[in-house]
Amino acid sequence: MKAVLYLHLFYAAVAVLAGRPILGGLSTASSRRSYQVSVPTPLNVERITYSCGELRPFTFWYYVCSGEDPRLPYVDGCGLRQRFPNIRQTFPLAFTRMLRHRMNLTHVDIDRLLQMSVSQCDPHTTYQRVKWFEKRADEGNHTVCWPDFPDFSYRDFEEFGGVIAALFVRPETLSHPVPNRFMDLPPGYLSKHRIHYIYHASYSYKKVLALRTEFRRLPFFGYEMLYLPLGEVRDLFDSWGGRVGRLLLASMKRSSEYGCSYHRGCVSGRQRPTYGEPLLPADYTYAMDHWLMSVVTNEPFAVTFSDVPSKIAPSTLWLSAE
């Protein structure tokens, strides 16, 4: 009971600091019951570690096709459908082993998923990805890094090219709260039919905790919390690698763009949901507060973009970002 009471007081304190109303929507019984429901986690590590390696050069095949524009309709053996799956040749061997051990993907699976990506993605994005890998593999000495234990599955993205773009991060940013992605490698979209979780080990937890004052801070005068403008927030999250960057970017929207897809409804507007209750935020600052609450309390954070069955509905802090 004391822990729940302290949590209630903590919510109240945050509401006061933010200049927002204190509502009695935090049910002690439901909070305790939801909290006790186990949360599935793909991670058995305290934090994500990274490995690095150089992109490998292409085989002779690349030089046969290097002068051909893969977007041209008459190009056959050198078109996007043939050239995009061949980016697998450039993957560092250790990266391929990680895909095998952590995502259970064989060489055949990777080729198949890359092939499928061509039809699942717009041609311009696929073309930009092909040129990104071809250029860097041809130049040589290009290092990429990736998580040893990714906190997501390849099924969490709409297509496999987006998975690769999320996994590869810049080596010089490994000390950041969240390592940065390669901004010139087109990212992918998250699957709207999955429950996405952010965990303690999804980023450098203590560094992200210290970063929270960059998102919001108390003013010198008055009581309204000051937040970064939406555009700056989105730009910051857009630079973050992994699924967490894509997820937080997709969660920060204009007020009119939020919707509730959960069949049992959402806690909406300026109310404060408890565990297992999806929040339909009034605007991006409420979505920001909800995520930061999970950071401060060191709890998992769920985001959904569509309806979910009641049996597998999150029992954590939960944002509806349809």
C-alpha positions as MATLAB code, in Angstrom:
seq = 'MKAVLYLHLFYAAVAVLAGRPILGGLSTASSRRSYQVSVPTPLNVERITYSCGELRPFTFWYYVCSGEDPRLPYVDGCGLRQRFPNIRQTFPLAFTRMLRHRMNLTHVDIDRLLQMSVSQCDPHTTYQRVKWFEKRADEGNHTVCWPDFPDFSYRDFEEFGGVIAALFVRPETLSHPVPNRFMDLPPGYLSKHRIHYIYHASYSYKKVLALRTEFRRLPFFGYEMLYLPLGEVRDLFDSWGGRVGRLLLASMKRSSEYGCSYHRGCVSGRQRPTYGEPLLPADYTYAMDHWLMSVVTNEPFAVTFSDVPSKIAPSTLWLSAE';
ca = [
       0.000    0.000    0.000;
       2.806    2.438    0.831;
       4.415    2.013   -2.598;
       1.119    2.732   -4.329;
       0.470    5.713   -2.072;
       3.912    7.122   -2.877;
       3.227    6.623   -6.584;
      -0.049    8.528   -6.194;
       1.768   11.361   -4.444;
       4.450   11.315   -7.148;
       1.820   11.736   -9.873;
       0.305   14.585   -7.900;
       3.685   16.281   -7.523;
       4.380   15.989  -11.250;
       0.960   17.435  -12.006;
       1.618   20.414   -9.748;
       5.034   21.033  -11.274;
       3.523   20.901  -14.738;
       0.733   23.293  -13.768;
      -1.891   20.652  -14.560;
      -4.940   19.503  -12.622;
      -4.659   16.731  -10.045;
      -7.296   14.138  -10.881;
      -8.501   11.214   -8.835;
      -8.182    8.745  -11.673;
      -5.469    6.671  -10.023;
      -7.258    3.631   -8.614;
      -5.225    1.956   -5.894;
      -6.769   -1.456   -6.480;
      -6.474   -1.395  -10.258;
      -2.954    0.034  -10.063;
      -1.768   -2.765   -7.792;
      -3.522   -5.419   -9.863;
      -2.121   -4.149  -13.191;
       1.372   -3.764  -11.807;
       1.451   -7.424  -10.766;
       0.760   -8.632  -14.310;
       4.041   -9.780  -15.823;
       5.448   -7.813  -18.733;
       7.083   -9.849  -21.512;
      10.604   -8.677  -22.255;
      12.992   -9.696  -25.052;
      15.996   -8.609  -23.001;
      17.954  -10.554  -20.404;
      20.580   -7.845  -20.043;
      20.848   -4.746  -17.896;
      21.831   -2.537  -20.811;
      22.388   -2.777  -24.535;
      25.999   -3.183  -25.624;
      27.305   -2.680  -29.145;
      29.687   -4.318  -31.578;
      31.233   -2.676  -34.630;
      32.700   -3.727  -37.947;
      33.521   -2.460  -41.427;
      31.183   -2.897  -44.354;
      32.608   -5.523  -46.690;
      33.282   -4.893  -50.391;
      30.957   -6.238  -53.051;
      31.870   -9.116  -55.324;
      32.581   -8.785  -59.045;
      28.813   -8.645  -59.639;
      28.673   -5.093  -58.292;
      31.114   -3.765  -60.898;
      29.048   -5.298  -63.685;
      26.003   -3.330  -62.521;
      27.664   -0.211  -61.110;
      27.052    1.802  -64.275;
      23.369    0.886  -64.490;
      20.599    2.952  -62.925;
      18.568    0.406  -60.912;
      15.421    2.541  -61.218;
      15.144    2.163  -64.990;
      12.308   -0.206  -65.978;
      14.324   -2.020  -68.638;
      17.115   -2.942  -66.234;
      16.745   -6.623  -65.404;
      19.699   -8.242  -63.654;
      20.819   -4.862  -62.307;
      17.449   -3.579  -61.073;
      16.326   -2.838  -57.533;
      14.840   -6.295  -57.072;
      18.233   -7.842  -57.714;
      20.538   -5.221  -56.221;
      18.852   -4.522  -52.899;
      19.059   -8.123  -51.606;
      22.735   -8.088  -52.524;
      23.494   -5.492  -49.856;
      23.747   -8.518  -47.558;
      27.209   -9.092  -49.047;
      28.380   -5.884  -47.351;
      27.207   -6.817  -43.849;
      30.043   -7.448  -41.374;
      30.199  -11.152  -40.546;
      29.646  -10.441  -36.855;
      26.467   -8.533  -37.717;
      25.160  -11.488  -39.716;
      25.918  -13.778  -36.769;
      23.971  -11.438  -34.481;
      20.951  -11.672  -36.799;
      21.249  -15.452  -36.664;
      21.601  -15.741  -32.900;
      19.281  -12.929  -31.749;
      16.631  -12.847  -34.477;
      16.926  -16.442  -35.688;
      17.542  -15.328  -39.288;
      19.615  -17.431  -41.668;
      21.244  -16.152  -44.864;
      18.233  -17.465  -46.757;
      15.844  -15.624  -44.438;
      17.772  -12.366  -44.813;
      17.751  -12.636  -48.614;
      14.017  -13.371  -48.603;
      13.209  -10.446  -46.304;
      15.339   -8.040  -48.335;
      13.604   -9.258  -51.492;
      10.203   -8.681  -49.892;
      11.269   -5.210  -48.792;
      11.573   -4.076  -52.409;
       7.849   -4.597  -52.997;
       6.851   -3.361  -49.529;
       8.740   -0.070  -49.782;
       8.561    2.816  -52.232;
      11.177    2.615  -55.031;
      12.863    5.910  -54.104;
      13.597    4.727  -50.555;
      14.939    1.401  -51.815;
      17.093    3.209  -54.368;
      18.569    5.501  -51.694;
      19.366    2.477  -49.542;
      21.019    0.652  -52.434;
      23.196    3.658  -53.229;
      24.084    4.098  -49.529;
      25.481    0.586  -49.260;
      27.085    0.535  -52.704;
      28.875    3.848  -52.188;
      30.271    2.969  -48.769;
      31.225   -0.568  -49.650;
      33.037    0.711  -52.734;
      34.914    3.396  -50.769;
      35.913    0.979  -47.994;
      36.858    1.696  -44.370;
      33.271    2.462  -43.365;
      32.482    1.312  -39.833;
      28.985    0.590  -38.583;
      27.866   -0.517  -35.122;
      24.862   -2.521  -33.942;
      23.371   -3.748  -30.651;
      24.490   -7.137  -29.372;
      21.013   -7.714  -27.915;
      18.425   -5.710  -29.900;
      15.349   -4.755  -27.896;
      13.055   -5.433  -30.845;
      12.167   -8.077  -33.419;
      12.357   -7.730  -37.184;
       8.561   -8.091  -37.125;
       8.329   -4.739  -35.336;
       8.974   -2.944  -38.642;
       6.871   -2.940  -41.793;
       9.783   -4.146  -43.911;
      13.309   -5.430  -43.388;
      15.130   -2.441  -44.838;
      13.784   -0.432  -41.917;
      15.157   -3.043  -39.509;
      18.671   -2.691  -40.948;
      18.463    1.117  -40.852;
      17.434    0.961  -37.177;
      20.152   -1.517  -36.194;
      23.093    0.344  -37.744;
      24.312    3.273  -35.631;
      27.243    5.658  -35.904;
      30.317    4.489  -33.965;
      31.263    7.984  -32.775;
      27.918    8.276  -30.932;
      28.075    5.107  -28.828;
      28.651    7.195  -25.699;
      25.434    9.178  -26.259;
      22.259    8.456  -24.250;
      21.002    6.790  -27.429;
      23.470    6.179  -30.283;
      22.571    8.046  -33.469;
      21.459    6.413  -36.672;
      22.966    7.180  -40.072;
      20.751   10.072  -41.156;
      21.413    9.507  -44.859;
      20.284    5.855  -44.674;
      16.486    6.044  -45.095;
      14.674    4.674  -42.034;
      11.609    2.461  -42.053;
       8.173    2.557  -40.495;
       7.134    0.644  -37.402;
       4.478   -2.026  -37.704;
       1.140   -0.644  -36.558;
      -0.092   -4.050  -35.441;
       2.504   -4.703  -32.751;
       2.734   -3.654  -29.123;
       5.964   -1.689  -28.860;
       7.825   -1.498  -25.553;
      10.633    0.718  -24.319;
      12.603   -0.902  -21.522;
      15.213    0.189  -18.999;
      17.819   -1.470  -21.222;
      16.578    0.187  -24.431;
      19.020    3.052  -23.896;
      21.655    4.341  -21.522;
      19.128    4.773  -18.734;
      21.037    7.149  -16.443;
      22.020    9.388  -19.360;
      18.437    9.572  -20.614;
      17.277   10.307  -17.073;
      19.729   13.211  -16.926;
      18.543   14.346  -20.367;
      14.938   14.880  -19.264;
      15.569   18.536  -18.379;
      16.357   19.127  -22.054;
      12.759   18.241  -22.900;
      11.020   20.254  -20.198;
      12.028   22.594  -17.403;
      10.527   24.884  -14.797;
      10.413   28.580  -15.735;
      12.019   31.326  -13.691;
       8.622   32.961  -13.257;
       5.189   31.368  -13.239;
       4.266   27.727  -12.877;
       3.733   26.423  -16.423;
       6.316   23.846  -17.433;
       8.373   24.853  -20.471;
       8.705   22.275  -23.246;
      10.854   22.070  -26.328;
       8.866   22.942  -29.469;
       7.383   19.934  -31.244;
       9.680   20.321  -34.253;
      12.818   20.242  -32.113;
      11.560   17.237  -30.158;
      10.885   15.326  -33.368;
      14.284   16.253  -34.805;
      16.008   14.928  -31.692;
      14.132   11.626  -31.654;
      14.619   11.277  -35.408;
      18.378   11.147  -34.850;
      18.169    8.325  -32.299;
      18.969    4.839  -33.514;
      17.160    1.597  -32.779;
      13.443    1.175  -32.450;
      13.269    3.646  -29.568;
      14.038    6.595  -31.848;
      11.395    5.620  -34.400;
       8.900    4.938  -31.625;
       9.262    8.239  -29.797;
       9.328   10.149  -33.089;
       6.033    8.534  -34.119;
       4.569    9.328  -30.686;
       5.158   13.089  -30.906;
       2.391   14.632  -33.029;
       0.085   17.594  -33.370;
      -2.994   17.446  -31.144;
      -5.367   16.642  -34.011;
      -3.282   13.635  -35.086;
      -3.786   11.548  -31.932;
      -6.476    8.896  -31.777;
      -7.612    6.060  -29.523;
      -7.874    2.653  -31.175;
      -8.265    0.487  -28.073;
     -11.723   -1.121  -28.039;
     -12.171   -0.453  -24.319;
     -11.379    3.213  -24.691;
      -8.571    5.470  -23.492;
      -7.960    7.907  -20.683;
      -8.123   11.118  -22.668;
      -7.222   14.749  -22.509;
      -5.504   15.959  -19.376;
      -6.315   13.009  -17.140;
      -3.631   10.821  -15.600;
      -3.906    7.120  -16.480;
      -2.529    4.379  -14.291;
      -0.874    1.097  -15.265;
      -2.698   -0.783  -18.007;
      -4.743    2.241  -19.127;
      -3.918    3.741  -22.541;
      -3.465    7.495  -22.646;
      -4.926    9.531  -25.481;
      -2.852   12.693  -24.936;
      -4.222   16.186  -25.331;
      -1.008   17.106  -27.156;
       2.606   16.022  -27.480;
       3.567   17.484  -24.095;
       1.257   15.011  -22.353;
       2.761   12.186  -24.401;
       6.188   13.479  -23.358;
       5.164   13.572  -19.679;
       3.875   10.002  -19.884;
       7.122    8.698  -21.356;
       9.235   10.687  -18.893;
       7.171    9.200  -16.065;
       8.368    5.765  -17.168;
      11.942    7.048  -17.207;
      11.711    8.532  -13.708;
       9.995    5.451  -12.251;
      12.197    3.053  -14.256;
       9.160    1.215  -15.640;
       8.502   -0.240  -19.118;
       6.579    2.000  -21.512;
       4.166    0.685  -24.152;
       3.045    2.389  -27.362;
       0.300    1.104  -29.652;
      -0.901    2.325  -33.039;
      -3.951    0.039  -33.370;
      -6.347   -2.017  -31.274;
      -4.955   -4.904  -29.224;
      -6.724   -7.934  -27.713;
      -7.561   -7.506  -24.049;
      -5.619  -10.655  -23.138;
      -2.314   -9.162  -24.283;
      -3.017   -5.495  -23.563;
      -0.080   -3.768  -21.839;
      -0.105   -3.681  -18.043;
       2.485   -0.897  -18.044;
       2.362    2.837  -18.633;
       0.790    2.957  -22.077;
       0.408    5.538  -24.842;
      -2.130    5.290  -27.653;
      -0.452    6.986  -30.609;
      -2.711    5.928  -33.458;
];
